[in-house]
Amino acid sequence: MVDIAAQEINLLQAAVVLFGAPLLAGVYARARAWTESRQGPSVLQPYYDLAKYLRKETLLPDGSSAVFVLGPLVAFGAYLTIAVVVPVVTPYPLPYAGLVDLLGGGLLFGLAALVVALAALDSGSNYAALGASRATVFGAFGEPVLIMVFVAVAVITGTNNPYVTTQLLAGSASAYLSPTHLLATAAFFLLLLAETGKLPVESPGHLEFGLMGEAQAYEHSGRLYGLLQWDGWLKQFLLATIFLNVFAAPWGLSASPTLAAALANTGLLGAKLAGLAGLLVLVEASLAKIRLFKVQDFLVIAFSLGLLSVVTWLWLGVS
């Protein structure tokens, strides 16, 4: 029988991901504006935008099918599933953590990307299809990076359970400082830049020639468009949280199985995300966008780092 406190913490974790994702996007947009000597939008602007889109009428393109509608919904469900199975506000597994491991989470990220691309293609728009094709091509380079990073985690910990990884790395300096872990973390950071549309891979703006993610939503409107925006914020929040709590900064999470401890961990997560947002803003302020045909080279470098992390473990016998 599931403990009542564990259920409450699970609900808290889902709420933190669902409603923290727009806030992270707002904080990032405001910080990025400051680096450009602009005041920037309010950190709450994503909430205002989401409320506006969810009130608007949804229009469907002529000739579209149920795929056009189901794409954003299935992606939202995939991200919500990931939200309750990865370490977000606890270093110990919650009731639904056994549903998937890290590799299963990677497959769910892939499923979300696939259904969004299919919805874009189903719209019949050439521009949406262009964005979907580009996102799919570069996603084909990104998925091997994610798998290789998770393989590196598996050889360090002997399992693909993210909670085991968090606890091991938080409690063992030798495991954290091992070449295998450091190389895998670097690979994941490059993947984070690519998958969340940050420079040097992609720059914001609807008129950007190299546009990928935004173009897929061009034919969506109203509630479906709002849901696609929310999907993008959820993806960014989840990847950033996994990067922090499983790879880069697994320390500090209280293992006390109480709601108060989970709330304290939520505050700690907010501080970690703020630090990561600052780092990403610094990276974007320092780099220019690479050319579209060079994005695959960027992802190949990330894959090479992930592969090198595994080879290093095999060579040095790091466990």
N, C-alpha and C positions, 0 to 999 in steps of 0.2 A: 504494500500500500504506500502511495506517494505521500511524503511528509507535507503538511500544510505549509510550513515555512519555505520548503523547497519550491512549492508551486508559486508562492508569492514572489520569491526571488526570480523564478523563471518569467513571470509576468513583468516584473521590473526590468529584467534584461531585455525582453522584447520591446518594452516601452522606450527604454533608453536608446535602442537602435532606431526604432521607428521615428521618434521625435527628436533624437539627437542628431540624426543625419542632416536634416535641413539646417540646424544650427551650425554644424561644422562647415557646411557650404557657405553660410552667411558670414561666419568669422573669417573664412579663407578669402572670400571676395573682398571683405572690408580691409583685411591686411594687405592684400595684393594692390588695392587702390592706393593705400598709403605709400607703397614703394614707387608709385607712379605720380606722386604729389597730387592725388585726388582725394576728396573726402570719402567717396565711395558710398554704396548703399548701406542701409541699416543691417545689422547682423540678423535681424528678424525678417528681412525681405523675402527669403525663401518661403516662410510661413504665409506671408501675405500673398505671394504668387500662387502658392498651392491652394489656398482658400479661394482665390479668384478662379483658377482653372476648374476646381471641383464644382463651382457654381455655374459654369458655362455649359451651353448645349454642346453635345458631341455630334459631329457630322461625319458621315462615312463616305469615302470615295465611291464613285460608281464602279461596280464590278468587283468590289472587295468582298471577302468572305468572312467567316467566323475567325479565321486566323488573325485578321487585322485587329479584332477586338480582344482575342484571347492572349495575344502576345504580351502586352503590358501586364495582364492579370497573372499569367503563369510566371513571368519574371518576378513580379512582386511576391508571389508565393514561394519561389525559390529562395529569394533573399530573406524572407521571413523565417524560413526553415533554417537557413544558415545562422540567423540571429539567435536562435535558441540552442545551438549545439556547439558554439565556439566560446572560448573564454572571453567574456566581456566584463562582467562585474564580479566574477568569482574565479579562483584558481582551481576549484574542484568541480567535477561534472554535475550538472543539473539533471532533472528527470528525463529530458529528451536528448541528452548528449549522446546516447548510444545509437541514435538514428543513423548518423554518418560520421566518418572520420575525416581527416584532412583531405584525403584523396576524394572521398565522396563530396566534400564541400567544393573541391575544385570542379567536379563534374556538374554540380549545381550552378556554379558560376558560368560554366560553359553552356548549360541548358538555358539560362537566362539570356545570354548573348545570342544564342541560336533563335529563340522564339521572337526576340525583338527584331532580328534581321529578317526573319520570315514575315513578320507583320509589315515591315517596311517594303519588302518585295511585293506583298499582297496588295499594297496600296495602288500599284500601277504607276507610280511617279518615277520618272527617270532619275531625278535627283536623289530621292530616297533610296532607290536601288543602287545608285552610285555609292552613297554612304554605307549601305549595308554590305556591298561587295568589298569595299575597302576595310571596313571593320572586321569582316569575316577573314579576309586574307591575313591581316595583321594578328587577328585572334588565333589563326593557325600557327603563328610563330610564338604567340604568348602562352598558349596552353602547354607546350612542352617545357617552357620555363617553370611554370607552376608545378608541373609533375616532377621535374628534376629537383626543385626546391623541397618538395615533400619527400622525395626519395632520400635527400640529404638528412632531413629530419628523422626519417625512419632508421637510417644507419646510426645516428647518434643515440637515439632513445630505444631502438628496437620495436617501435610501434608508431603508427600514424595518428595516435590519439593526441590532440592538441593540448589537453590538460596535463598529460604525462610530460610533454615537452616543456610546458610552462614551469612545472614544478622542478624538473631536472635542471633546466637552465638557470632558474632563480636560486637554486641551492648549490650549484656546482660552478665555481669560477673556471675550472679547467675545461668543462664542457662548453661554457659560454665563450671562452677565449680560444677554443680550438679552431684551427684553420677551416675545418669543415663548416662549422656554424657561421663563422664570419663571412666566408665566401657565399654561403646560402643566403645570409641576410642581405649582402650587397646585391645579389641577383634579385631577391624579392623587392628591394627598394627600386631597382630599375624597372621591374614589372609594375610596381605601384605607380610610377610616373606614367608609364604607357597606358595602363588600364583605366586610369582616372583622367586622361586627357591633359596632362601637364606638360609644360615645356621640359625638354626640347622636342617632344613628340608631337604635340598638338597645341595650338594656341586658341583662345576663345574667340568667338565672333561668328555670326551666321554667314558672313561673306568670305570666310577663309577658304582658299582653294583646296587645301588639304583636309577640309572638314570631314569627319567620320561619324562620331557619335550623334551630334546634333542633327545631321542630315537625315538620319533614320526616322526622326519624329516629325518631319516637315508636313506630312499629310495627316497627322493626328491632331485632334483639337479637343477642347473642353476637358472632360474628366479623363479621357484616355491620355491626352497630352500631359496633364498634371501627374497622372500615374507614372508616365515614362520619366518625367523629371524626378519624381520621388525615387523611382528605381535607380536612377543614376546617383542620387545622393546616398542611397542605401549601399550601393556597390562601393562607393568611395569610403563610407564610414566603416564597412565591414573589412575591407582590405587594409585600411589604416589600423583598425583595432587588432586584426590578426598579426600585422607587422609588428605592432608594439607589444602586445601581450604574449605572443608566442615566440617572436624572434628578437626584436631589438631591446625591449625594456620589460622583461617579465617580472620584475621585482615589485614588492610593495603591496600586492593584493592580499587582503586578510582572508585567512582560511576559516574564519568563524562562520558557522552555518546559520547566521541570523540576518534578518532584514536590515538591521542597523549597520552591520559590517558591509553588506552589499551596497548600501547607500554611500558609505564611506569610500568603497572601491569605485563607485560611480564618479565621485569627485576626483579621485586619483586619475581615473581614465580621462576625465575632462582636461586635467593638467597635462597629461601625456599627449593628448590630441592637439592641445594648444601648442606644445613644443614642436610636434611634428608639422603642424600647419606653418609655424614660423620657419622651419627648415625648408619646407616645400616652396614657400614664398621666396626665400633666399635663393634657392636653386633657380626658380623662374626668373628672378631679377638678374641673375648672373649669366643665363644662357639664352641663346637665340634658337628659334625653331629650326630643326634640321629639315632638309628637303624630304618630300613624301617618299621617294624611292630609297631614302636612307633609313627609314624607320625600321625596315627589316634588319638592317645591320645593327641597329641599336638593340633589337630583341635577340639577335644572334649573340651579341656580347653578353647579354643577361643569361642566355642559355649556357654559354661557355663557362661563366662563373659558377652556375649551378652544377654543371658537369664536372668542373674542376674541384668543386667541394667534395663530390663523391669520390673522385679519383684520389684526392688527398687523403681521405679516410682509408681507402684501400691501401695506399702507399705507406702511410704512417701508422696504420692500425689504430686510429683514434676511435674510441667507442663511447 
